[in-house]
Amino acid sequence: MASNPPTPQPAAPGTPPAQTPAEALSTAKQVEELADRLSACADSIHERVMRDIHRSQQQHDGEVPEAEQSVARALLDAEAELRQRANRLYADAAACIVGPLGQSQQHLVALTLEAADKIKRITRIGDGITLVARLLGLATAAATGQVFPILAAVDQLKTQLDAIAVHEAPPPPPPPPA
């Protein structure tokens, strides 16, 4: 006996209709939302760098070693660039609207929220630098309004977040004594 697929139920009054996966970045408002999230990631970068600088000063009698200064400068430069790209998305939101992307807006927002959170807690500097580069790539791709660069940037961001999760995972418990 053939079964019929369930009929979609209308959204409850006062709730927005569910988006289909292809609707990410399909309106100027959604592009602006991505710009908001990228700006929040830049805020996380800034907070993290400043916290690390203050911690280093406490550990080194008010001085920050040159290697740490170099990393801090690179991350602050990346923060500024991410803010500039987010600002361009705000300014060009209508031009950055993308056709069917195959990703939901909620998925893009969730990735950027996760990135902002990871930036605050990351322990491996290489992971942090790569994560910031992936966010810059997403901002650049979104500004093109072209599907394939955006999908590639989303995939690279997700891959980096997954790698960080592996690096940050607690070690497995030791085997029981024999």
C-alpha positions as CSV (number, residue, x, y, z in Angstrom):
1,M,0.0,0.0,0.0
2,A,1.5,3.4,-1.0
3,S,1.7,6.0,1.7
4,N,1.1,9.6,0.9
5,P,3.7,12.1,2.3
6,P,2.4,14.2,5.2
7,T,0.7,17.4,4.2
8,P,2.7,20.4,5.6
9,Q,0.9,22.2,8.3
10,P,0.6,26.0,8.3
11,A,2.8,27.9,10.7
12,A,1.2,28.9,14.0
13,P,-0.2,32.4,14.1
14,G,2.6,34.9,14.8
15,T,5.5,32.7,13.7
16,P,7.3,33.2,10.5
17,P,6.9,30.4,7.9
18,A,9.7,27.9,7.9
19,Q,12.4,28.6,5.3
20,T,13.4,26.1,2.7
21,P,17.1,25.2,2.6
22,A,17.6,27.3,-0.6
23,E,16.6,30.6,1.0
24,A,19.8,31.7,2.7
25,L,21.0,35.1,1.6
26,S,18.0,35.5,-0.6
27,T,16.9,38.9,0.8
28,A,18.8,42.0,1.7
29,K,17.8,41.5,5.3
30,Q,19.4,38.1,5.3
31,V,22.6,39.5,3.9
32,E,22.5,42.2,6.6
33,E,22.0,39.4,9.2
34,L,25.2,37.7,7.9
35,A,27.0,41.0,8.2
36,D,25.8,41.4,11.8
37,R,27.1,37.9,12.6
38,L,30.5,38.6,10.9
39,S,30.7,41.9,13.0
40,A,30.0,39.9,16.1
41,C,32.9,37.5,15.1
42,A,35.1,40.6,14.8
43,D,34.0,41.6,18.3
44,S,35.0,38.2,19.5
45,I,38.4,38.4,17.8
46,H,39.0,41.8,19.5
47,E,38.0,40.6,22.9
48,R,40.1,37.5,22.6
49,V,43.2,39.4,21.5
50,M,42.9,42.0,24.3
51,R,42.4,39.3,26.9
52,D,45.5,37.5,25.6
53,I,47.6,40.7,25.7
54,H,46.5,41.4,29.2
55,R,47.3,37.9,30.3
56,S,50.7,38.0,28.6
57,Q,51.5,41.3,30.3
58,Q,50.7,39.8,33.7
59,Q,52.9,36.7,33.0
60,H,55.8,38.8,31.7
61,D,56.1,41.7,34.1
62,G,54.1,44.1,31.9
63,E,55.8,43.1,28.6
64,V,54.4,41.1,25.7
65,P,56.9,38.9,23.9
66,E,57.5,39.8,20.3
67,A,56.1,36.6,18.9
68,E,52.8,37.2,20.8
69,Q,52.8,40.8,19.6
70,S,53.1,39.6,16.0
71,V,50.2,37.2,16.4
72,A,48.1,39.9,18.1
73,R,48.8,42.4,15.3
74,A,47.9,39.8,12.6
75,L,44.6,39.0,14.4
76,L,43.8,42.7,14.9
77,D,44.5,43.3,11.2
78,A,42.2,40.4,10.4
79,E,39.5,41.9,12.7
80,A,39.7,45.2,10.9
81,E,39.4,43.5,7.5
82,L,36.4,41.4,8.7
83,R,34.7,44.6,9.9
84,Q,35.4,46.3,6.6
85,R,33.9,43.3,4.7
86,A,30.9,43.2,6.9
87,N,30.4,46.9,6.4
88,R,30.5,46.4,2.6
89,L,27.9,43.7,3.0
90,Y,25.6,46.2,4.8
91,A,26.2,48.8,2.1
92,D,25.7,46.4,-0.8
93,A,23.1,44.1,0.7
94,A,20.7,44.4,-2.2
95,A,23.4,43.5,-4.7
96,C,24.6,40.5,-2.7
97,I,21.3,38.6,-2.8
98,V,21.9,35.0,-3.9
99,G,19.8,32.7,-5.9
100,P,19.0,29.2,-4.6
101,L,22.0,28.4,-2.3
102,G,20.9,25.1,-0.8
103,Q,21.7,26.3,2.7
104,S,19.3,27.8,5.2
105,Q,19.9,31.2,6.8
106,Q,19.7,29.6,10.2
107,H,22.6,27.3,9.2
108,L,24.8,30.3,8.2
109,V,23.9,32.2,11.4
110,A,24.6,29.1,13.5
111,L,28.0,28.7,11.9
112,T,29.0,32.3,12.6
113,L,27.7,32.1,16.2
114,E,29.8,28.9,16.7
115,A,32.8,30.7,15.2
116,A,32.4,33.7,17.5
117,D,32.1,31.3,20.5
118,K,35.2,29.3,19.4
119,I,37.3,32.4,18.9
120,K,36.7,33.3,22.6
121,R,37.7,29.8,23.8
122,I,40.2,28.5,21.3
123,T,43.5,27.2,22.6
124,R,45.6,26.6,19.4
125,I,46.6,29.8,17.8
126,G,46.9,28.2,14.4
127,D,43.2,27.1,14.6
128,G,42.3,30.7,15.5
129,I,44.1,32.2,12.6
130,T,42.6,29.7,10.2
131,L,39.1,30.3,11.6
132,V,39.5,34.0,11.1
133,A,40.7,33.4,7.5
134,R,37.6,31.2,6.9
135,L,35.3,34.0,8.2
136,L,37.1,36.5,5.9
137,G,36.5,34.0,3.0
138,L,32.8,33.8,3.8
139,A,32.5,37.6,3.9
140,T,34.3,37.9,0.5
141,A,32.2,35.1,-1.0
142,A,29.0,36.6,0.2
143,A,29.9,40.0,-1.3
144,T,30.1,38.3,-4.8
145,G,26.5,37.2,-4.6
146,Q,27.6,34.0,-6.4
147,V,26.4,30.6,-5.2
148,F,29.6,28.5,-5.7
149,P,32.1,30.7,-3.9
150,I,29.6,31.0,-1.0
151,L,29.0,27.3,-0.7
152,A,32.8,26.7,-0.8
153,A,33.3,29.3,1.9
154,V,30.6,27.8,4.1
155,D,32.1,24.3,3.6
156,Q,35.6,25.6,4.6
157,L,34.2,27.3,7.7
158,K,32.3,24.2,8.8
159,T,35.4,22.1,8.2
160,Q,37.5,24.4,10.3
161,L,34.9,24.5,13.1
162,D,34.9,20.6,13.0
163,A,38.7,20.5,13.2
164,I,38.7,22.9,16.2
165,A,36.2,20.7,17.9
166,V,38.5,17.7,17.5
167,H,41.5,19.7,18.7
168,E,39.6,21.1,21.7
169,A,38.0,17.8,22.7
170,P,39.1,16.4,26.0
171,P,41.5,13.5,25.8
172,P,39.9,10.0,26.1
173,P,40.0,8.5,29.6
174,P,42.9,6.2,30.3
175,P,42.3,2.5,29.8
176,P,41.4,0.6,33.0
177,P,44.4,-1.0,34.8
178,A,44.9,-4.6,33.8
